[in-house]
Amino acid sequence: MLLAVVGAAIFVYRPDWLAPATIVLGCAALPAGLTPSFSLGGFTFPAYEIALFAALMAALRISINRWTKFNLSLLATWLLIGVGSATLTGNLSVHTIGDLRNLGQLFMALVVAATVINTPVAERCAVVMKWVLWGSVVLILTASTAGIALAGRSEQAALVGESAEATRYLTAATYPALATLCICVALAVLGTVPFRVTWSWTLPSILILFLAFSRNHILGIAITVIAALVALRSLNAAFAATARIVLGGTTIGAIAFLAASPAMSDLPGMKWVTVQVNSYSARVVEGINSDTLQRDPSALFRQEENDLLRQSVYEAPVFGHGFGYAYKPPAGGRGTWMFEQAPYYAHNFYLWATAKTGIVGLILFGAATVIPVLIPILRTGSSSRLASGISAAALGFLAISFVAPMPLGSPTAAILGAMVGCVCGLQRAGNWSKTTSFRNPSQGGSGDALCVRQPEPVQSSGQS
């Protein structure tokens, strides 16, 4: 009740706090059992989802540009196709709501981000994210060394069938850290903001991702770098950026090799570091080679999913089977994930979307999310470097969705929606806003805030 009263007061008197509050509630790693949520009508709502909805209500008071409205209409049409197909095929049930739940978060986050990216709220969100990441990495490091339980997944940092001394932590902070790191990497590649300015974001992000021991992150960062290099639209600049990337990667590899060497084992805390580095090498570095993937049970499980999804697509290729459709039979016992969730969930989001909403639905989703982030990458002179950097990071998330469905996760759906919304919101009357940049300490200011400048007025008729 107290939280409800506080939330109502913020909505009425300080709506500009809602977006930062969503970041705190949705992106922070927390001890097990402390995740704030509310129950209503048999459904459990995480607190960040309610804060995001409140931020949406506040954002609807602000006009959004025509480009954002167009992409929202495409997303809405896609969702309606999924619901309509579910109704026609008899899939309309609680599982339909389950399929729609996180997609709704993506939609809401897109609206909110598009409205706040050109306001001081964006700067506040960047600062809040920085402190959320630092608080999360401290908690994860404490869990890794002291053994406290965290909300989310904690498991051996090894592939199935193997063993490892290290523990991997997949918390609410994991993918926010990846999004933050991808944006900072893209801005550095573009030559807009060097790492010496963004270190207070990149350092906690790297530590959080390192202790997550996930191969998906490598894919996201790699696609981000490639997209940023394409956005440079200059071979000389691309070669220079590539050289910096190789130098940085070599430096990180050398530090890791040194930390894991026997010569360092006698120093305080270095035994723990050695275990983490060796486990990361075994799971992530060695885990991405083709031989490992061919015998990795996780990769084989995804392949089985893909085969069943392709069969479902063949049966209803145009509009799909609708949200709530079970493309495979349940397995295991009642109450388990394999029985209750697996028949409706898939790791390849694009096959999942095609099975549920058909080729038409997949095209609508791509037009609403992929095309907006490709424009700043491919169109010369159309975008600011900030738009290009966020677009590159969004493409990284979209690439990950081939093996881990970002639009179906929590809070990954909201993160992806926010990145696409930022890119859409940076457009004004067909032109992209002026460059937004991190404050550089050498130019004055604190050096740790995202400084967003309003775009210059553009003559238009009827466009916000």
C-alpha positions in Angstrom: 0.0 0.0 0.0 2.8 2.4 0.9 4.5 1.7 -2.5 1.2 2.4 -4.2 0.8 5.8 -2.5 4.4 6.7 -3.2 4.0 5.7 -6.8 0.8 7.7 -7.2 2.5 10.8 -5.7 5.4 10.5 -8.2 3.1 10.1 -11.1 1.2 13.3 -10.2 4.0 15.5 -8.9 7.3 14.1 -10.4 6.5 12.2 -13.6 10.1 12.8 -14.7 11.2 10.3 -12.1 9.2 7.4 -13.6 11.7 6.5 -16.3 14.7 6.5 -13.9 12.6 4.5 -11.3 11.9 1.9 -14.0 15.6 1.5 -14.5 16.2 1.0 -10.8 13.4 -1.4 -10.3 14.0 -3.4 -13.5 17.8 -3.4 -14.0 19.4 -3.8 -10.6 20.7 -7.1 -9.3 19.0 -8.0 -6.0 19.4 -10.6 -3.3 17.1 -13.6 -3.6 13.6 -13.0 -2.3 13.8 -9.1 -2.6 12.5 -8.6 -6.1 9.6 -6.2 -5.7 6.3 -7.3 -7.3 2.6 -7.2 -6.9 -0.1 -9.8 -7.3 -3.5 -9.1 -8.8 -6.1 -11.5 -10.3 -3.8 -14.5 -10.3 -1.0 -12.6 -12.1 2.2 -11.3 -10.6 3.5 -7.9 -11.8 7.1 -6.9 -11.2 7.3 -3.4 -9.8 9.3 -2.2 -12.8 6.5 -3.2 -15.2 4.1 -1.0 -13.2 6.6 1.8 -13.2 7.0 1.4 -16.9 3.3 1.6 -17.4 3.1 4.7 -15.3 5.9 6.2 -17.4 4.0 5.3 -20.5 0.9 7.2 -19.2 3.1 10.2 -18.5 4.8 10.0 -21.9 1.4 10.0 -23.7 1.0 13.6 -22.5 3.9 14.5 -24.7 3.7 14.5 -28.5 5.9 12.1 -30.4 7.1 12.4 -33.9 5.5 10.9 -37.0 8.3 8.3 -37.5 7.7 6.9 -34.0 4.0 6.8 -34.5 4.4 4.9 -37.7 6.6 2.3 -36.1 4.3 2.0 -33.2 1.4 1.4 -35.6 3.4 -1.4 -37.3 4.1 -3.0 -33.9 0.4 -2.7 -32.9 -0.7 -4.3 -36.2 1.8 -7.2 -35.6 0.4 -7.8 -32.1 -3.2 -7.6 -33.4 -2.4 -10.3 -36.0 -1.1 -12.5 -33.3 -4.2 -12.1 -31.2 -6.5 -12.5 -34.2 -4.8 -15.7 -35.3 -5.0 -17.0 -31.7 -8.7 -16.3 -31.7 -9.4 -18.0 -35.0 -7.3 -21.1 -34.1 -8.7 -21.3 -30.6 -5.4 -20.5 -28.8 -6.8 -17.6 -26.9 -6.0 -18.3 -23.3 -3.7 -17.4 -20.5 -0.8 -18.5 -22.7 -1.7 -15.8 -25.2 -1.2 -13.3 -22.4 2.1 -14.9 -21.5 3.3 -14.5 -25.1 2.1 -10.8 -25.2 3.4 -9.8 -21.7 7.0 -8.9 -22.6 6.1 -7.7 -26.1 3.9 -5.2 -24.3 6.9 -4.0 -22.4 8.8 -3.5 -25.6 6.0 -1.4 -26.9 5.8 0.7 -23.8 9.5 1.2 -23.5 9.7 2.4 -27.1 7.1 5.1 -26.5 8.8 6.2 -23.3 12.3 6.3 -24.7 11.1 8.2 -27.8 9.6 10.9 -25.7 12.4 11.4 -23.1 15.6 11.0 -25.3 15.5 14.7 -26.2 14.9 15.9 -22.6 17.0 16.1 -19.4 15.3 12.9 -18.3 17.7 11.0 -20.6 20.7 12.4 -18.8 19.2 11.4 -15.5 18.5 7.9 -16.8 22.1 7.6 -17.9 23.4 8.6 -14.4 20.9 6.3 -12.7 22.0 3.4 -14.9 25.6 4.0 -14.0 24.9 3.7 -10.3 22.6 0.7 -10.8 25.5 -1.0 -12.6 28.0 -0.2 -9.8 25.6 -1.4 -7.1 24.9 -4.6 -9.1 28.5 -5.4 -9.7 29.3 -5.0 -6.0 26.4 -7.4 -5.1 27.5 -9.9 -7.7 31.1 -9.8 -6.6 29.9 -10.3 -3.0 27.8 -13.3 -4.1 30.7 -14.8 -6.0 33.1 -14.5 -3.1 30.8 -14.9 -0.1 28.2 -17.2 -1.6 25.0 -15.2 -0.9 22.0 -16.0 -3.1 20.8 -13.6 -5.8 17.6 -13.2 -7.6 17.8 -14.7 -11.1 19.9 -17.7 -12.2 23.0 -18.9 -10.4 24.7 -22.0 -11.8 28.0 -23.6 -12.5 30.0 -21.7 -15.1 30.4 -24.8 -17.3 28.7 -26.3 -20.3 26.2 -29.1 -19.6 28.0 -32.3 -18.7 31.1 -30.5 -17.4 32.1 -29.1 -14.1 33.5 -25.8 -13.0 34.5 -24.2 -9.7 33.1 -20.8 -10.7 29.5 -19.7 -10.6 27.8 -17.7 -13.3 25.3 -15.1 -12.3 22.4 -14.1 -14.6 20.6 -11.3 -12.9 18.4 -8.4 -13.9 21.6 -6.3 -14.4 23.1 -8.7 -17.0 21.5 -7.4 -20.2 21.3 -3.8 -19.1 25.1 -4.1 -18.7 25.4 -5.5 -22.2 23.3 -2.7 -23.7 25.4 -0.1 -21.8 28.6 -1.7 -22.9 27.5 -2.0 -26.5 26.5 1.6 -26.7 29.8 2.8 -25.1 31.8 0.5 -27.5 29.9 1.8 -30.5 30.4 5.4 -29.5 34.1 4.7 -29.0 34.4 3.0 -32.4 32.6 6.0 -34.0 35.2 8.3 -32.4 32.5 10.2 -30.6 33.2 9.4 -26.9 36.4 7.6 -25.8 36.5 5.0 -23.1 38.3 7.4 -20.8 35.0 9.4 -20.6 32.7 6.4 -20.3 34.8 4.2 -18.0 32.4 4.6 -15.1 29.7 2.8 -17.3 32.0 0.3 -19.1 33.9 -1.0 -16.1 31.0 -2.3 -14.1 29.3 -3.5 -17.3 32.4 -5.6 -18.2 32.6 -7.1 -14.7 28.9 -8.0 -14.7 29.1 -9.6 -18.1 32.4 -11.4 -17.2 30.7 -13.1 -14.2 27.7 -14.0 -16.4 29.9 -16.4 -18.5 27.6 -16.1 -21.6 28.4 -16.7 -25.2 25.5 -14.5 -26.3 27.3 -11.4 -25.2 30.2 -12.0 -27.5 27.8 -12.1 -30.5 26.0 -8.9 -29.4 29.3 -7.0 -29.0 30.7 -8.3 -32.3 27.6 -7.2 -34.2 27.7 -3.9 -32.5 31.3 -3.3 -33.5 30.6 -4.4 -37.1 27.6 -2.0 -37.3 29.6 0.9 -35.9 32.4 0.3 -38.4 29.9 0.4 -41.2 28.4 3.6 -39.8 31.8 5.2 -40.1 31.5 5.1 -43.8 35.2 5.7 -44.2 37.8 3.0 -44.8 40.6 4.9 -43.1 38.5 5.6 -40.1 37.3 1.9 -40.0 40.9 0.7 -40.2 42.0 3.0 -37.4 39.0 1.9 -35.2 39.8 -1.8 -36.0 43.4 -1.2 -34.9 42.2 0.3 -31.6 39.8 -2.7 -31.1 42.6 -5.2 -31.7 44.9 -3.3 -29.3 42.2 -3.2 -26.7 41.4 -6.9 -27.1 45.0 -7.9 -26.9 45.5 -5.8 -23.8 42.5 -7.4 -22.0 43.7 -10.9 -23.1 47.2 -10.2 -21.8 45.8 -9.0 -18.4 43.6 -12.1 -18.2 46.6 -14.4 -19.1 48.8 -12.7 -16.4 46.0 -12.9 -13.8 45.6 -16.7 -14.4 49.4 -17.4 -14.4 50.9 -19.4 -11.5 53.2 -16.5 -10.7 50.1 -14.6 -9.4 48.5 -17.4 -7.5 50.1 -16.5 -4.1 48.7 -12.9 -4.1 45.6 -12.3 -2.0 42.4 -12.9 -4.0 44.2 -14.2 -7.1 43.1 -17.7 -6.6 39.5 -16.5 -7.1 40.5 -14.5 -10.1 42.3 -17.5 -11.7 39.2 -19.7 -11.2 37.0 -17.1 -12.9 39.4 -16.5 -15.9 39.9 -20.3 -16.5 36.1 -20.9 -16.3 35.4 -18.0 -18.7 37.9 -19.4 -21.1 36.5 -22.9 -20.9 32.8 -21.9 -21.2 32.8 -18.8 -23.4 36.1 -18.8 -25.5 36.2 -22.5 -26.1 32.4 -22.8 -26.2 32.0 -20.9 -29.4 34.0 -23.3 -31.6 32.1 -25.5 -34.0 33.2 -28.8 -32.3 31.9 -27.7 -28.9 28.6 -26.5 -30.4 28.0 -29.8 -32.1 28.0 -31.6 -28.8 26.7 -28.9 -26.6 23.3 -30.0 -25.2 22.1 -26.4 -25.1 22.8 -25.9 -28.7 21.3 -29.2 -29.7 18.1 -28.3 -27.7 17.9 -25.0 -29.7 18.3 -26.9 -32.9 15.4 -29.2 -32.0 13.3 -26.2 -31.2 14.1 -24.7 -34.6 13.1 -27.9 -36.5 9.7 -27.9 -34.7 9.2 -24.2 -35.4 10.0 -24.6 -39.1 7.3 -27.3 -39.3 4.8 -25.0 -37.6 5.7 -22.2 -40.0 5.1 -24.6 -43.0 1.6 -25.4 -41.6 0.5 -21.7 -41.4 3.0 -19.5 -43.2 1.0 -16.3 -43.8 -0.5 -15.3 -40.5 0.8 -18.1 -38.2 -1.0 -19.9 -35.4 -1.4 -17.0 -33.1 0.0 -16.0 -29.7 -0.5 -18.8 -27.1 0.2 -21.5 -29.7 2.2 -24.5 -28.4 4.5 -25.6 -31.1 5.7 -28.7 -29.2 4.2 -31.0 -26.6 5.0 -30.5 -22.9 7.7 -32.6 -21.2 8.5 -33.5 -17.7 6.1 -33.0 -14.8 3.5 -30.4 -14.1 4.9 -27.2 -12.5 8.2 -27.5 -14.3 9.5 -25.1 -16.9 9.6 -27.8 -19.6 5.9 -28.6 -19.0 4.5 -25.1 -18.4 6.6 -22.7 -20.5 8.8 -24.6 -23.0 5.9 -25.5 -25.4 5.2 -21.7 -26.0 8.8 -20.4 -25.8 11.7 -20.6 -28.2 15.3 -19.3 -28.3 15.1 -18.2 -31.9 12.8 -15.3 -31.7 12.4 -14.9 -35.5 11.2 -18.5 -36.0 9.0 -18.0 -32.9 7.5 -14.8 -34.4 6.9 -16.5 -37.8 5.3 -19.5 -36.2 3.0 -17.3 -34.1 2.2 -14.5 -36.6 3.4 -15.8 -40.0 5.6 -14.1 -42.6 3.4 -11.1 -42.5 4.0 -10.7 -38.8 7.7 -11.1 -39.1 7.8 -8.4 -41.8 5.9 -6.0 -39.6 8.2 -6.6 -36.7 11.2 -6.1 -38.8 9.8 -2.9 -40.3 9.1 -1.5 -36.9 12.4 -2.4 -35.2 15.1 -3.4 -37.7 14.6 -0.7 -40.3 14.7 2.2 -37.9 18.0 1.1 -36.5 19.5 0.3 -39.9 18.8 3.8 -41.2 21.4 5.6 -39.1 23.9 2.9 -39.9 23.5 2.9 -43.7 22.2 6.3 -44.7 25.0 8.8 -45.1 24.5 12.1 -43.4 21.1 11.1 -41.9 22.0 10.7 -38.3 23.9 11.9 -35.3 26.7 9.7 -33.9 24.5 9.0 -30.8 21.8 7.6 -33.0 24.3 5.5 -34.9 25.8 4.2 -31.6 22.5 3.2 -30.1 21.4 1.7 -33.4 24.6 -0.4 -33.5 23.8 -1.7 -30.0 20.2 -2.4 -30.9 21.4 -4.5 -33.9 23.6 -6.4 -31.5 20.5 -7.3 -29.4 18.5 -8.2 -32.5 21.4 -10.5 -33.6 21.3 -12.2 -30.2 17.6 -12.9 -30.7 18.5 -15.7 -33.1 19.8 -17.7 -30.1 18.3 -15.9 -27.1 15.0 -14.0 -27.6 15.5 -10.5 -26.4 11.9 -9.4 -27.1 10.6 -12.3 -25.0 12.7 -11.7 -21.9 12.5 -9.6 -18.8 13.9 -6.9 -18.8 15.4 -7.5 -22.2 12.2 -6.6 -24.1 12.1 -3.2 -22.4 15.8 -2.6 -23.1 15.4 -3.4 -26.8 12.3 -1.3 -27.0 14.1 1.6 -25.3 17.0 1.5 -27.7 14.7 1.5 -30.8 12.6 4.2 -29.2 15.7 6.4 -28.6 16.7 6.1 -32.3 13.1 6.9 -33.3 12.9 9.9 -30.9 16.1 11.4 -32.2 14.4 12.1 -35.5 12.5 15.4 -36.0 10.6 16.1 -39.1 12.7 13.7 -41.2 16.0 15.0 -39.9 18.1 13.6 -37.1 18.9 15.6 -34.0 22.3 17.2 -33.3 24.9 15.1 -31.7 24.3 14.1 -28.1 27.4 13.3 -26.2 28.9 12.5 -22.8 30.4 15.3 -21.0 34.1 15.3 -21.3 35.9 16.2 -18.1 38.5 18.3 -20.1 35.6 20.5 -21.3 34.2 21.1 -17.8 31.3 19.4 -16.0 31.3 16.3 -14.0 32.3 14.0 -16.8 29.8 11.4 -15.8 26.5 12.4 -17.3 24.9 12.1 -20.6 24.3 15.6 -21.9 21.4 15.8 -24.3 20.9 18.9 -26.4 17.5 19.7 -27.9 17.4 19.5 -31.6 17.4 22.7 -33.6 13.9 23.9 -34.7 12.9 22.5 -38.1 10.2 24.1 -40.2 7.4 21.6 -40.6 3.7 21.4 -40.9 1.9 19.4 -38.3 4.8 17.3 -37.1 6.0 17.4 -33.6 
